[in-house]
Amino acid sequence: MKNTVYVAFIVALLLVISCSHYDQLSKNPVESKSGGRSHNSGENCGKCHNSHNNGEFPGADKWWTVAGTIYASNFSAQKNAVIELYEKTGKQGKLIKRLVSDNNGNFYTNQIIDFNNGCYPVVTVGSNSKMMNQGYIGGSCNSCHGITTASLVVN
């Protein structure tokens, strides 16, 4: 009986902490924007900007749920790229999130994204688009792109 009470208490405590964190993020959105500046283009943003960091790295107070870098064909920063996450491939289904890359080509958000069914990213610059036809269930785009997969290049 004691163990059941302890487990119930811990679960309730975790729910309260999770809900308050979600509420805090909803009230204080931090996202990339046109003309903005960030740092460490091309690196895995999730290395520092994650929920497990505990302030160990500079900027770790900002937990990015989606982040990455977009390049132009000469590998310079691609400013003002539009990054959209859809619930189905080919820009189908509900638009989950829309972001814009900053002056360093980086995009990021601290908003909660539902990755349960995967999402399908589309990157657009002018009339050119690139999209993933395979669902993705995470948000650290540079954990693959630029490492095991080609960098995100769109002109």
C-alpha positions in Angstrom: 0.0 0.0 0.0 2.8 2.4 0.9 4.5 1.8 -2.4 1.3 2.6 -4.3 0.9 5.9 -2.5 4.6 6.8 -3.2 4.2 6.0 -6.9 0.9 7.9 -7.1 2.6 10.9 -5.5 5.6 10.8 -7.8 3.4 10.5 -10.9 1.2 13.5 -9.7 4.4 15.5 -9.0 5.7 14.8 -12.5 2.4 15.8 -14.1 2.4 19.1 -12.2 6.0 19.8 -13.2 5.3 18.9 -16.9 2.2 21.0 -17.1 3.8 24.0 -15.5 6.8 23.7 -18.0 4.3 23.5 -20.9 2.4 26.5 -19.7 5.6 28.5 -19.3 6.7 27.6 -22.8 3.3 28.5 -24.2 3.4 31.9 -22.6 7.0 32.6 -23.5 7.6 31.5 -27.1 11.2 31.8 -28.3 11.6 31.3 -32.1 13.9 32.2 -34.9 12.9 35.1 -37.0 13.8 37.0 -40.1 16.7 39.4 -39.3 17.5 37.6 -36.0 20.9 36.3 -35.0 21.9 33.0 -33.4 25.2 31.0 -33.2 26.9 27.8 -34.1 25.4 27.3 -37.5 25.6 23.8 -38.7 26.1 22.2 -35.3 23.6 20.0 -33.6 21.6 22.5 -31.6 20.1 19.7 -29.5 23.6 19.1 -28.0 23.2 22.2 -25.8 19.6 23.3 -26.2 17.9 20.3 -24.6 15.8 19.4 -21.5 18.7 17.4 -19.9 21.3 20.2 -19.9 20.7 21.8 -16.5 22.4 25.0 -17.5 25.8 23.2 -18.1 26.3 25.0 -21.5 25.7 28.7 -22.4 22.2 29.1 -23.9 21.1 25.9 -22.4 18.3 27.7 -20.7 16.6 27.7 -24.1 15.3 24.2 -24.9 14.8 23.9 -28.7 12.2 21.3 -29.7 13.0 21.9 -33.4 16.2 23.4 -34.6 18.6 23.3 -37.6 20.5 25.2 -40.2 19.6 26.0 -43.9 22.3 26.9 -46.4 22.4 28.5 -49.8 24.1 26.5 -52.6 27.5 28.1 -51.8 27.0 27.0 -48.1 26.5 30.5 -46.9 23.6 31.1 -44.5 20.2 30.9 -46.1 18.3 33.8 -44.6 14.5 33.9 -44.5 13.9 30.2 -45.5 10.5 29.0 -44.5 10.5 25.7 -42.6 7.1 24.0 -42.3 6.2 20.8 -40.5 3.2 18.9 -41.8 1.5 15.8 -40.4 1.6 14.1 -43.8 4.1 14.0 -46.7 3.8 16.4 -49.7 2.5 19.3 -47.6 -0.6 17.3 -46.8 -2.6 17.3 -43.6 -2.4 19.8 -40.9 0.4 22.4 -40.7 2.0 21.7 -37.3 4.6 24.5 -37.2 6.0 27.3 -39.5 9.4 28.8 -38.7 11.7 31.3 -40.6 15.5 31.0 -40.6 17.5 33.9 -39.2 20.5 35.8 -40.6 22.8 32.8 -39.7 20.5 30.3 -41.5 19.3 28.8 -38.2 15.8 28.0 -37.3 14.5 27.0 -33.8 11.6 27.0 -31.5 10.9 26.2 -27.8 7.3 25.4 -28.5 6.0 21.9 -27.8 5.6 19.8 -31.0 3.6 16.6 -31.1 5.9 14.1 -32.9 3.9 11.1 -32.0 2.9 10.3 -35.6 6.0 11.9 -37.1 6.1 15.1 -39.1 7.2 15.9 -42.6 9.4 18.9 -43.0 9.3 21.2 -46.0 11.9 24.0 -46.5 11.1 26.7 -49.0 13.2 29.6 -50.4 11.3 31.7 -53.0 9.7 29.2 -55.3 12.2 26.3 -54.5 11.2 23.7 -52.0 12.8 20.5 -50.5 10.8 18.1 -48.4 11.3 14.9 -46.5 9.1 12.1 -47.7 9.9 10.1 -44.6 8.3 11.0 -41.3 10.5 12.3 -38.5 9.9 12.0 -34.8 12.5 14.5 -33.5 13.6 18.1 -33.8 17.4 18.1 -33.9 17.7 18.4 -37.7 21.5 18.9 -37.6 21.9 15.6 -35.6 21.7 14.0 -39.1 21.9 16.7 -41.7 25.6 17.6 -42.2 26.7 14.4 -40.4 25.1 11.2 -41.9 22.8 13.0 -44.4 23.5 15.9 -46.7 23.3 19.4 -45.2 20.0 21.3 -45.8 20.7 23.3 -49.0 18.0 25.3 -50.7 18.3 28.4 -53.0 
